[in-house]
């Protein structure tokens, strides 16, 4: 696997029709609060509407607050995103920065403000893989590098003047880039379980296009204190499934010859923040996210493929992140429009451009 720094190196070479994203997810150890920060650049495809831009996004989640979900965005000229010298990773977007071991920034809009100044230390200096082996070699429309996992964050986050001291908060950091948005995606990330401090879970279900011929892949990664379960690799990848029974909830299952898991995750709908992402060709994807989700997982084992399944334990967590991507907005979710910088009212439909390309 490449180093974390190498996995984060920019892929944009000045071409049209491209997006590139670095995001950081920070989850409070108690599960009540979480924060999400996103540094991005975007160039429309030739002939598509709009201008190139850079954007800084921030979201704060607090399940116990009267404002349980706050999302903000700042829009900058593309030239405001500056890279570190060749061969080293580091980006600056205005006064905001993301570099090895640190990230900071400030976003203010609609009478609200989020400021962060964090340091982090990953358990290892290598990127990790949570998708099938060789996926990064395929000409996929969207590529992802899981640059840093098992991170611990320390520092401060200030939300509307209230300062939070962050100490040992778990989280991750990813780097994405591509020329076409994925039309459907559901994601679950759980870095901590009550019953097993070594357990980690990441589950993803994705379909690049909404068509009969477009396959749906559901890689699921589970690590416990005893072993890693490679449901994100073949042949385990062939026996995974994820569904969304209602807004803000998902169910999943995976199995191998001798191990099976079944679980669910959910969030309070009022903790969902919505974002409108623009495809370079001009159509929109609606993303609803909550980083204060709950997860329950059951494990089963059997000594051989012809034996009956037996319960092997249960894992529970209140420290998790959920995301739902689709062309249509979820009912009741407030969205930050593509050309907006704060959440739209509930009775205002997010602007959408007909899909194409």
C-alpha atoms as a printed R data frame, in Angstrom:
    type eleno elety resid chain resno       x       y       z
1   ATOM     1    CA   UNK     A     1   0.000   0.000   0.000
2   ATOM     2    CA   UNK     A     2   1.197   3.557  -0.669
3   ATOM     3    CA   UNK     A     3   2.046   5.905   2.184
4   ATOM     4    CA   UNK     A     4  -0.716   8.143   3.512
5   ATOM     5    CA   UNK     A     5   1.036  11.188   2.093
6   ATOM     6    CA   UNK     A     6   1.407   9.647  -1.349
7   ATOM     7    CA   UNK     A     7  -2.265   8.579  -1.381
8   ATOM     8    CA   UNK     A     8  -3.227  12.209  -0.752
9   ATOM     9    CA   UNK     A     9  -1.177  13.743  -3.565
10  ATOM    10    CA   UNK     A    10  -3.351  15.796  -5.980
11  ATOM    11    CA   UNK     A    11  -4.473  14.071  -9.196
12  ATOM    12    CA   UNK     A    12  -5.794  17.151 -11.004
13  ATOM    13    CA   UNK     A    13  -3.581  18.226 -13.918
14  ATOM    14    CA   UNK     A    14  -5.601  21.212 -15.109
15  ATOM    15    CA   UNK     A    15  -8.170  19.244 -17.128
16  ATOM    16    CA   UNK     A    16 -11.836  20.169 -17.557
17  ATOM    17    CA   UNK     A    17 -14.587  17.915 -16.254
18  ATOM    18    CA   UNK     A    18 -12.960  16.876 -12.990
19  ATOM    19    CA   UNK     A    19 -13.552  16.934  -9.235
20  ATOM    20    CA   UNK     A    20 -11.142  16.255  -6.394
21  ATOM    21    CA   UNK     A    21 -11.982  15.938  -2.696
22  ATOM    22    CA   UNK     A    22 -10.149  15.537   0.579
23  ATOM    23    CA   UNK     A    23 -12.398  15.010   3.589
24  ATOM    24    CA   UNK     A    24 -11.907  14.450   7.300
25  ATOM    25    CA   UNK     A    25 -14.426  12.766   9.606
26  ATOM    26    CA   UNK     A    26 -14.004  13.332  13.374
27  ATOM    27    CA   UNK     A    27 -16.245  11.424  15.813
28  ATOM    28    CA   UNK     A    28 -16.488  12.270  19.501
29  ATOM    29    CA   UNK     A    29 -15.676   9.180  21.613
30  ATOM    30    CA   UNK     A    30 -18.972   9.540  23.487
31  ATOM    31    CA   UNK     A    31 -21.032   9.465  20.302
32  ATOM    32    CA   UNK     A    32 -23.021  12.647  20.963
33  ATOM    33    CA   UNK     A    33 -21.032  14.938  18.683
34  ATOM    34    CA   UNK     A    34 -19.086  14.748  15.416
35  ATOM    35    CA   UNK     A    35 -17.553  17.018  12.786
36  ATOM    36    CA   UNK     A    36 -16.855  16.708   9.079
37  ATOM    37    CA   UNK     A    37 -14.576  18.900   6.922
38  ATOM    38    CA   UNK     A    38 -14.152  18.801   3.146
39  ATOM    39    CA   UNK     A    39 -11.641  20.547   0.885
40  ATOM    40    CA   UNK     A    40 -12.511  20.300  -2.819
41  ATOM    41    CA   UNK     A    41 -12.028  21.612  -6.331
42  ATOM    42    CA   UNK     A    42 -14.310  21.313  -9.333
43  ATOM    43    CA   UNK     A    43 -14.091  22.007 -13.062
44  ATOM    44    CA   UNK     A    44 -17.138  21.578 -15.326
45  ATOM    45    CA   UNK     A    45 -16.958  19.433 -18.438
46  ATOM    46    CA   UNK     A    46 -16.629  21.199 -21.810
47  ATOM    47    CA   UNK     A    47 -19.986  22.751 -22.664
48  ATOM    48    CA   UNK     A    48 -21.438  22.248 -19.157
49  ATOM    49    CA   UNK     A    49 -22.731  25.278 -17.221
50  ATOM    50    CA   UNK     A    50 -20.835  26.914 -14.396
51  ATOM    51    CA   UNK     A    51 -17.303  28.017 -13.645
52  ATOM    52    CA   UNK     A    52 -14.368  26.213 -12.033
53  ATOM    53    CA   UNK     A    53 -14.323  26.634  -8.267
54  ATOM    54    CA   UNK     A    54 -12.805  25.509  -4.999
55  ATOM    55    CA   UNK     A    55 -14.989  24.894  -1.947
56  ATOM    56    CA   UNK     A    56 -14.557  24.464   1.782
57  ATOM    57    CA   UNK     A    57 -17.332  22.535   3.536
58  ATOM    58    CA   UNK     A    58 -17.964  21.996   7.242
59  ATOM    59    CA   UNK     A    59 -20.630  20.189   9.234
60  ATOM    60    CA   UNK     A    60 -21.221  19.886  12.973
61  ATOM    61    CA   UNK     A    61 -23.441  17.232  14.523
62  ATOM    62    CA   UNK     A    62 -24.707  17.299  18.112
63  ATOM    63    CA   UNK     A    63 -27.487  14.856  18.991
64  ATOM    64    CA   UNK     A    64 -28.275  16.673  22.266
65  ATOM    65    CA   UNK     A    65 -28.379  20.191  20.798
66  ATOM    66    CA   UNK     A    66 -31.452  22.150  19.675
67  ATOM    67    CA   UNK     A    67 -29.525  22.415  16.389
68  ATOM    68    CA   UNK     A    68 -28.468  18.766  15.929
69  ATOM    69    CA   UNK     A    69 -27.035  19.253  12.451
70  ATOM    70    CA   UNK     A    70 -25.362  22.316  10.966
71  ATOM    71    CA   UNK     A    71 -23.850  22.441   7.485
72  ATOM    72    CA   UNK     A    72 -21.952  25.327   5.881
73  ATOM    73    CA   UNK     A    73 -19.912  25.925   2.746
74  ATOM    74    CA   UNK     A    74 -17.565  28.601   1.365
75  ATOM    75    CA   UNK     A    75 -17.111  29.032  -2.399
76  ATOM    76    CA   UNK     A    76 -13.729  30.268  -3.682
77  ATOM    77    CA   UNK     A    77 -12.126  30.840  -7.079
78  ATOM    78    CA   UNK     A    78 -10.261  27.725  -8.174
79  ATOM    79    CA   UNK     A    79  -6.961  29.590  -7.898
80  ATOM    80    CA   UNK     A    80  -7.420  29.871  -4.121
81  ATOM    81    CA   UNK     A    81  -6.649  26.160  -3.679
82  ATOM    82    CA   UNK     A    82  -2.846  25.988  -3.492
83  ATOM    83    CA   UNK     A    83  -0.789  22.794  -3.395
84  ATOM    84    CA   UNK     A    84   2.447  22.116  -1.538
85  ATOM    85    CA   UNK     A    85   5.663  21.788  -3.574
86  ATOM    86    CA   UNK     A    86   5.918  18.774  -5.868
87  ATOM    87    CA   UNK     A    87   6.307  15.433  -4.114
88  ATOM    88    CA   UNK     A    88   4.868  16.550  -0.764
89  ATOM    89    CA   UNK     A    89   1.223  16.666   0.261
90  ATOM    90    CA   UNK     A    90  -0.390  19.788   1.585
91  ATOM    91    CA   UNK     A    91  -3.227  22.005   0.383
92  ATOM    92    CA   UNK     A    92  -4.361  25.473   1.379
93  ATOM    93    CA   UNK     A    93  -7.750  26.944   0.552
94  ATOM    94    CA   UNK     A    94  -7.795  30.539   1.647
95  ATOM    95    CA   UNK     A    95  -6.840  30.386   5.331
96  ATOM    96    CA   UNK     A    96  -7.765  26.703   5.638
97  ATOM    97    CA   UNK     A    97  -5.171  23.941   5.498
98  ATOM    98    CA   UNK     A    98  -4.926  20.163   5.290
99  ATOM    99    CA   UNK     A    99  -1.457  18.644   5.635
100 ATOM   100    CA   UNK     A   100   0.162  15.613   7.262
101 ATOM   101    CA   UNK     A   101  -0.801  15.653  10.934
102 ATOM   102    CA   UNK     A   102  -2.965  18.786  10.919
103 ATOM   103    CA   UNK     A   103  -6.064  20.450   9.507
104 ATOM   104    CA   UNK     A   104  -7.730  23.778  10.184
105 ATOM   105    CA   UNK     A   105 -10.259  26.124   8.683
106 ATOM   106    CA   UNK     A   106 -13.196  28.479   9.160
107 ATOM   107    CA   UNK     A   107 -16.553  28.623   7.371
108 ATOM   108    CA   UNK     A   108 -19.214  31.244   8.071
109 ATOM   109    CA   UNK     A   109 -22.614  31.696   6.409
110 ATOM   110    CA   UNK     A   110 -26.247  32.360   7.245
111 ATOM   111    CA   UNK     A   111 -25.456  33.639  10.728
112 ATOM   112    CA   UNK     A   112 -23.558  30.464  11.669
113 ATOM   113    CA   UNK     A   113 -19.854  29.661  11.861
114 ATOM   114    CA   UNK     A   114 -17.654  26.572  12.280
115 ATOM   115    CA   UNK     A   115 -13.916  26.844  13.048
116 ATOM   116    CA   UNK     A   116 -11.503  23.945  13.519
117 ATOM   117    CA   UNK     A   117  -7.861  23.537  14.474
118 ATOM   118    CA   UNK     A   118  -6.920  19.874  14.847
119 ATOM   119    CA   UNK     A   119  -3.859  17.663  15.028
120 ATOM   120    CA   UNK     A   120  -4.023  13.973  14.290
121 ATOM   121    CA   UNK     A   121  -1.866  10.881  14.463
122 ATOM   122    CA   UNK     A   122  -2.725   7.763  12.442
123 ATOM   123    CA   UNK     A   123  -1.826   4.380  13.919
124 ATOM   124    CA   UNK     A   124   0.223   3.636  10.803
125 ATOM   125    CA   UNK     A   125   1.719   5.765   8.067
126 ATOM   126    CA   UNK     A   126   0.208   3.686   5.273
127 ATOM   127    CA   UNK     A   127  -3.038   4.076   3.383
128 ATOM   128    CA   UNK     A   128  -5.505   1.211   3.811
129 ATOM   129    CA   UNK     A   129  -7.725  -0.635   1.356
130 ATOM   130    CA   UNK     A   130 -11.442  -1.189   1.911
131 ATOM   131    CA   UNK     A   131 -12.375  -2.012  -1.705
132 ATOM   132    CA   UNK     A   132 -11.643  -5.073  -3.895
133 ATOM   133    CA   UNK     A   133  -8.022  -5.677  -4.753
134 ATOM   134    CA   UNK     A   134  -7.111  -4.079  -8.085
135 ATOM   135    CA   UNK     A   135 -10.036  -1.622  -8.096
136 ATOM   136    CA   UNK     A   136  -7.593   1.284  -8.217
137 ATOM   137    CA   UNK     A   137  -6.221  -0.056 -11.517
138 ATOM   138    CA   UNK     A   138  -9.603   0.044 -13.287
139 ATOM   139    CA   UNK     A   139 -10.767   3.089 -15.315
140 ATOM   140    CA   UNK     A   140 -13.519   3.914 -12.827
141 ATOM   141    CA   UNK     A   141 -15.372   7.261 -13.048
142 ATOM   142    CA   UNK     A   142 -14.595   7.944  -9.366
143 ATOM   143    CA   UNK     A   143 -11.451   6.809  -7.551
144 ATOM   144    CA   UNK     A   144 -10.901   6.776  -3.794
145 ATOM   145    CA   UNK     A   145  -7.824   6.510  -1.594
146 ATOM   146    CA   UNK     A   146  -8.467   5.608   2.028
147 ATOM   147    CA   UNK     A   147  -5.519   7.730   3.023
148 ATOM   148    CA   UNK     A   148  -5.655   7.463   6.813
149 ATOM   149    CA   UNK     A   149  -7.641   5.292   9.202
150 ATOM   150    CA   UNK     A   150  -7.643   4.687  12.954
151 ATOM   151    CA   UNK     A   151  -6.785   8.351  13.447
152 ATOM   152    CA   UNK     A   152  -6.924  10.158  16.775
153 ATOM   153    CA   UNK     A   153  -7.737  13.880  16.723
154 ATOM   154    CA   UNK     A   154  -6.769  16.494  19.289
155 ATOM   155    CA   UNK     A   155  -7.499  20.205  19.220
156 ATOM   156    CA   UNK     A   156 -10.554  22.452  19.147
157 ATOM   157    CA   UNK     A   157 -13.736  22.916  17.148
158 ATOM   158    CA   UNK     A   158 -15.855  26.024  17.656
159 ATOM   159    CA   UNK     A   159 -19.501  26.012  16.538
160 ATOM   160    CA   UNK     A   160 -21.418  29.297  16.730
161 ATOM   161    CA   UNK     A   161 -19.100  30.548  19.445
162 ATOM   162    CA   UNK     A   162 -19.168  27.367  21.542
163 ATOM   163    CA   UNK     A   163 -15.680  25.886  21.834
164 ATOM   164    CA   UNK     A   164 -15.246  22.105  22.059
165 ATOM   165    CA   UNK     A   165 -12.036  20.530  23.267
166 ATOM   166    CA   UNK     A   166 -11.273  17.456  21.161
167 ATOM   167    CA   UNK     A   167  -9.189  14.762  22.857
168 ATOM   168    CA   UNK     A   168  -8.493  11.391  21.262
169 ATOM   169    CA   UNK     A   169 -11.492  11.528  18.921
170 ATOM   170    CA   UNK     A   170 -11.491   8.648  16.392
171 ATOM   171    CA   UNK     A   171 -11.860   9.271  12.687
172 ATOM   172    CA   UNK     A   172 -10.511   8.935   9.179
173 ATOM   173    CA   UNK     A   173  -9.413  10.912   6.130
174 ATOM   174    CA   UNK     A   174 -10.045  10.068   2.468
175 ATOM   175    CA   UNK     A   175  -9.069  11.428  -0.949
176 ATOM   176    CA   UNK     A   176 -11.440  11.121  -3.924
177 ATOM   177    CA   UNK     A   177 -11.168  12.244  -7.527
178 ATOM   178    CA   UNK     A   178 -12.854  11.541 -10.843
179 ATOM   179    CA   UNK     A   179 -14.741  12.753 -13.886
180 ATOM   180    CA   UNK     A   180 -18.238  11.428 -13.123
181 ATOM   181    CA   UNK     A   181 -20.279  11.225  -9.929
182 ATOM   182    CA   UNK     A   182 -21.632   7.919  -8.688
183 ATOM   183    CA   UNK     A   183 -25.420   8.018  -8.902
184 ATOM   184    CA   UNK     A   184 -26.096   5.814  -5.862
185 ATOM   185    CA   UNK     A   185 -23.948   5.258  -2.789
186 ATOM   186    CA   UNK     A   186 -24.585   4.263   0.814
187 ATOM   187    CA   UNK     A   187 -21.759   4.352   3.376
188 ATOM   188    CA   UNK     A   188 -21.359   3.329   7.001
189 ATOM   189    CA   UNK     A   189 -18.267   3.897   9.150
190 ATOM   190    CA   UNK     A   190 -17.940   2.728  12.761
191 ATOM   191    CA   UNK     A   191 -14.491   3.161  14.379
192 ATOM   192    CA   UNK     A   192 -15.437   1.966  17.867
193 ATOM   193    CA   UNK     A   193 -17.638  -0.705  19.469
194 ATOM   194    CA   UNK     A   194 -18.522  -1.001  23.133
195 ATOM   195    CA   UNK     A   195 -17.909  -4.749  23.428
196 ATOM   196    CA   UNK     A   196 -14.595  -4.866  21.537
197 ATOM   197    CA   UNK     A   197 -12.250  -1.835  21.527
198 ATOM   198    CA   UNK     A   198 -10.314  -3.311  18.587
199 ATOM   199    CA   UNK     A   199 -13.362  -3.740  16.341
200 ATOM   200    CA   UNK     A   200 -13.805  -1.547  13.247
201 ATOM   201    CA   UNK     A   201 -16.483  -1.568  10.526
202 ATOM   202    CA   UNK     A   202 -16.783   0.076   7.142
203 ATOM   203    CA   UNK     A   203 -19.577  -0.869   4.749
204 ATOM   204    CA   UNK     A   204 -20.219   0.588   1.308
205 ATOM   205    CA   UNK     A   205 -22.821  -0.082  -1.364
206 ATOM   206    CA   UNK     A   206 -22.403   1.657  -4.708
207 ATOM   207    CA   UNK     A   207 -23.970   1.674  -8.158
208 ATOM   208    CA   UNK     A   208 -22.277   3.984 -10.690
209 ATOM   209    CA   UNK     A   209 -25.414   4.429 -12.833
210 ATOM   210    CA   UNK     A   210 -29.101   3.807 -12.369
211 ATOM   211    CA   UNK     A   211 -29.586   1.272 -15.107
212 ATOM   212    CA   UNK     A   212 -30.325  -2.437 -15.398
213 ATOM   213    CA   UNK     A   213 -26.784  -3.164 -16.594
214 ATOM   214    CA   UNK     A   214 -25.030  -1.174 -13.875
215 ATOM   215    CA   UNK     A   215 -23.759  -3.558 -11.163
216 ATOM   216    CA   UNK     A   216 -24.077  -2.864  -7.455
217 ATOM   217    CA   UNK     A   217 -21.000  -3.592  -5.361
218 ATOM   218    CA   UNK     A   218 -21.139  -3.861  -1.566
219 ATOM   219    CA   UNK     A   219 -17.684  -4.243  -0.010
220 ATOM   220    CA   UNK     A   220 -17.848  -4.710   3.772
221 ATOM   221    CA   UNK     A   221 -14.792  -4.606   6.023
222 ATOM   222    CA   UNK     A   222 -14.949  -5.862   9.600
223 ATOM   223    CA   UNK     A   223 -12.089  -6.179  12.037
224 ATOM   224    CA   UNK     A   224 -12.422  -7.556  15.546
225 ATOM   225    CA   UNK     A   225  -9.898  -8.215  18.270
226 ATOM   226    CA   UNK     A   226  -9.499 -11.736  16.882
227 ATOM   227    CA   UNK     A   227  -9.282 -11.293  13.096
228 ATOM   228    CA   UNK     A   228 -10.047  -9.352   9.937
229 ATOM   229    CA   UNK     A   229 -13.000 -10.368   7.765
230 ATOM   230    CA   UNK     A   230 -12.395  -9.702   4.061
231 ATOM   231    CA   UNK     A   231 -15.967  -9.294   2.861
232 ATOM   232    CA   UNK     A   232 -14.583  -6.501   0.660
233 ATOM   233    CA   UNK     A   233 -12.623  -9.073  -1.368
234 ATOM   234    CA   UNK     A   234 -13.697 -11.899  -3.679
235 ATOM   235    CA   UNK     A   235 -15.246 -14.363  -3.045
236 ATOM   236    CA   UNK     A   236 -16.737 -12.755   0.093
237 ATOM   237    CA   UNK     A   237 -17.791  -9.727  -1.966
238 ATOM   238    CA   UNK     A   238 -20.234 -12.006  -3.835
239 ATOM   239    CA   UNK     A   239 -22.197 -12.671  -0.627
240 ATOM   240    CA   UNK     A   240 -22.780  -9.165   0.698
241 ATOM   241    CA   UNK     A   241 -25.967  -7.129   0.677
242 ATOM   242    CA   UNK     A   242 -27.135  -3.707   1.836
243 ATOM   243    CA   UNK     A   243 -30.571  -2.095   1.801
244 ATOM   244    CA   UNK     A   244 -32.133   1.197   2.934
245 ATOM   245    CA   UNK     A   245 -35.493   0.382   4.568
246 ATOM   246    CA   UNK     A   246 -36.239   4.026   5.379
247 ATOM   247    CA   UNK     A   247 -34.603   7.437   5.406
248 ATOM   248    CA   UNK     A   248 -31.655   7.524   7.781
249 ATOM   249    CA   UNK     A   249 -31.345   3.749   8.174
250 ATOM   250    CA   UNK     A   250 -29.593   0.844   6.486
251 ATOM   251    CA   UNK     A   251 -29.328  -2.905   6.892
252 ATOM   252    CA   UNK     A   252 -26.448  -5.112   5.754
253 ATOM   253    CA   UNK     A   253 -25.240  -8.692   5.763
254 ATOM   254    CA   UNK     A   254 -22.168 -10.612   4.638
255 ATOM   255    CA   UNK     A   255 -20.949 -14.191   4.818
256 ATOM   256    CA   UNK     A   256 -18.080 -16.528   4.025
257 ATOM   257    CA   UNK     A   257 -17.964 -20.303   4.305
258 ATOM   258    CA   UNK     A   258 -17.712 -20.218   8.106
259 ATOM   259    CA   UNK     A   259 -18.451 -16.629   9.235
260 ATOM   260    CA   UNK     A   260 -21.506 -14.426   8.761
261 ATOM   261    CA   UNK     A   261 -22.545 -10.990   9.984
262 ATOM   262    CA   UNK     A   262 -25.868  -9.186   9.979
263 ATOM   263    CA   UNK     A   263 -26.360  -5.634  11.117
264 ATOM   264    CA   UNK     A   264 -28.198  -2.372  10.947
265 ATOM   265    CA   UNK     A   265 -27.409   1.284  11.485
266 ATOM   266    CA   UNK     A   266 -29.593   4.331  11.875
267 ATOM   267    CA   UNK     A   267 -29.682   7.965  12.893
268 ATOM   268    CA   UNK     A   268 -32.274  10.442  14.024
269 ATOM   269    CA   UNK     A   269 -33.567  12.049  10.790
270 ATOM   270    CA   UNK     A   270 -33.101  15.519  12.314
271 ATOM   271    CA   UNK     A   271 -29.333  14.865  12.522
272 ATOM   272    CA   UNK     A   272 -29.027  14.551   8.721
273 ATOM   273    CA   UNK     A   273 -27.313  17.345   6.799
274 ATOM   274    CA   UNK     A   274 -27.884  17.486   3.042
275 ATOM   275    CA   UNK     A   275 -25.465  18.589   0.326
276 ATOM   276    CA   UNK     A   276 -26.007  18.995  -3.409
277 ATOM   277    CA   UNK     A   277 -22.982  17.704  -5.336
278 ATOM   278    CA   UNK     A   278 -22.621  18.685  -8.985
279 ATOM   279    CA   UNK     A   279 -21.409  16.274 -11.636
280 ATOM   280    CA   UNK     A   280 -18.980  17.863 -14.123
281 ATOM   281    CA   UNK     A   281 -21.559  17.211 -16.870
282 ATOM   282    CA   UNK     A   282 -24.112  19.373 -15.042
283 ATOM   283    CA   UNK     A   283 -26.468  17.053 -13.145
284 ATOM   284    CA   UNK     A   284 -26.785  16.803  -9.365
285 ATOM   285    CA   UNK     A   285 -26.426  14.160  -6.680
286 ATOM   286    CA   UNK     A   286 -28.111  14.681  -3.302
287 ATOM   287    CA   UNK     A   287 -26.083  13.557  -0.281
288 ATOM   288    CA   UNK     A   288 -27.590  13.184   3.186
289 ATOM   289    CA   UNK     A   289 -25.156  12.595   6.047
290 ATOM   290    CA   UNK     A   290 -25.233  12.050   9.796
291 ATOM   291    CA   UNK     A   291 -22.086  11.446  11.842
292 ATOM   292    CA   UNK     A   292 -23.970  10.609  15.059
293 ATOM   293    CA   UNK     A   293 -25.320   7.219  14.011
294 ATOM   294    CA   UNK     A   294 -25.963   4.020  15.984
295 ATOM   295    CA   UNK     A   295 -24.965   0.529  14.820
296 ATOM   296    CA   UNK     A   296 -25.810  -3.007  15.941
297 ATOM   297    CA   UNK     A   297 -24.095  -6.067  14.497
298 ATOM   298    CA   UNK     A   298 -24.567  -9.810  15.091
299 ATOM   299    CA   UNK     A   299 -21.912 -12.408  14.257
300 ATOM   300    CA   UNK     A   300 -22.368 -16.085  13.449
301 ATOM   301    CA   UNK     A   301 -19.927 -18.951  12.898
302 ATOM   302    CA   UNK     A   302 -19.979 -22.612  11.889
303 ATOM   303    CA   UNK     A   303 -17.188 -25.213  11.770
304 ATOM   304    CA   UNK     A   304 -17.760 -26.104   8.090
305 ATOM   305    CA   UNK     A   305 -20.023 -25.014   5.191
306 ATOM   306    CA   UNK     A   306 -22.586 -27.754   5.847
307 ATOM   307    CA   UNK     A   307 -23.057 -27.025   9.544
308 ATOM   308    CA   UNK     A   308 -25.746 -24.828  11.081
309 ATOM   309    CA   UNK     A   309 -24.927 -21.230  11.987
310 ATOM   310    CA   UNK     A   310 -24.379 -20.453  15.675
311 ATOM   311    CA   UNK     A   311 -24.380 -17.004  17.344
312 ATOM   312    CA   UNK     A   312 -20.846 -15.732  18.001
313 ATOM   313    CA   UNK     A   313 -21.468 -12.410  19.692
314 ATOM   314    CA   UNK     A   314 -22.979  -8.968  19.273
315 ATOM   315    CA   UNK     A   315 -21.334  -5.605  18.727
316 ATOM   316    CA   UNK     A   316 -22.989  -2.242  19.408
317 ATOM   317    CA   UNK     A   317 -21.847   1.345  18.912
318 ATOM   318    CA   UNK     A   318 -23.129   4.899  19.167
319 ATOM   319    CA   UNK     A   319 -20.053   6.248  17.361
320 ATOM   320    CA   UNK     A   320 -20.672   6.101  13.618
321 ATOM   321    CA   UNK     A   321 -21.194   7.945  10.345
322 ATOM   322    CA   UNK     A   322 -23.862   7.366   7.682
323 ATOM   323    CA   UNK     A   323 -24.183   8.737   4.133
324 ATOM   324    CA   UNK     A   324 -26.870   8.326   1.474
325 ATOM   325    CA   UNK     A   325 -26.214   9.465  -2.134
326 ATOM   326    CA   UNK     A   326 -28.945   9.510  -4.806
327 ATOM   327    CA   UNK     A   327 -30.171  11.700  -7.667
328 ATOM   328    CA   UNK     A   328 -33.279  12.615  -5.635
329 ATOM   329    CA   UNK     A   329 -33.326  14.407  -2.262
330 ATOM   330    CA   UNK     A   330 -34.553  12.538   0.797
331 ATOM   331    CA   UNK     A   331 -37.894  13.746   2.092
332 ATOM   332    CA   UNK     A   332 -37.540  16.025   5.102
333 ATOM   333    CA   UNK     A   333 -33.787  16.607   4.705
334 ATOM   334    CA   UNK     A   334 -32.448  20.147   4.339
335 ATOM   335    CA   UNK     A   335 -29.806  20.583   1.625
336 ATOM   336    CA   UNK     A   336 -27.065  23.077   0.866
337 ATOM   337    CA   UNK     A   337 -27.642  23.938  -2.788
338 ATOM   338    CA   UNK     A   338 -24.716  23.822  -5.194
339 ATOM   339    CA   UNK     A   339 -24.603  27.606  -5.441
340 ATOM   340    CA   UNK     A   340 -25.623  28.137  -1.805
341 ATOM   341    CA   UNK     A   341 -23.476  28.297   1.327
342 ATOM   342    CA   UNK     A   342 -25.952  27.254   4.033
343 ATOM   343    CA   UNK     A   343 -28.941  24.948   4.402
344 ATOM   344    CA   UNK     A   344 -32.076  25.601   2.395
345 ATOM   345    CA   UNK     A   345 -35.443  25.771   4.212
346 ATOM   346    CA   UNK     A   346 -37.355  22.490   4.325
347 ATOM   347    CA   UNK     A   347 -40.007  23.778   1.929
348 ATOM   348    CA   UNK     A   348 -37.422  24.805  -0.680
349 ATOM   349    CA   UNK     A   349 -36.468  22.151  -3.198
350 ATOM   350    CA   UNK     A   350 -32.772  21.974  -3.954
351 ATOM   351    CA   UNK     A   351 -32.073  23.090  -7.530
352 ATOM   352    CA   UNK     A   352 -31.442  20.200  -9.860
353 ATOM   353    CA   UNK     A   353 -30.248  19.897 -13.426
354 ATOM   354    CA   UNK     A   354 -31.429  17.019 -15.612
355 ATOM   355    CA   UNK     A   355 -28.978  14.123 -15.602
356 ATOM   356    CA   UNK     A   356 -26.911  13.498 -18.666
357 ATOM   357    CA   UNK     A   357 -23.561  12.340 -19.869
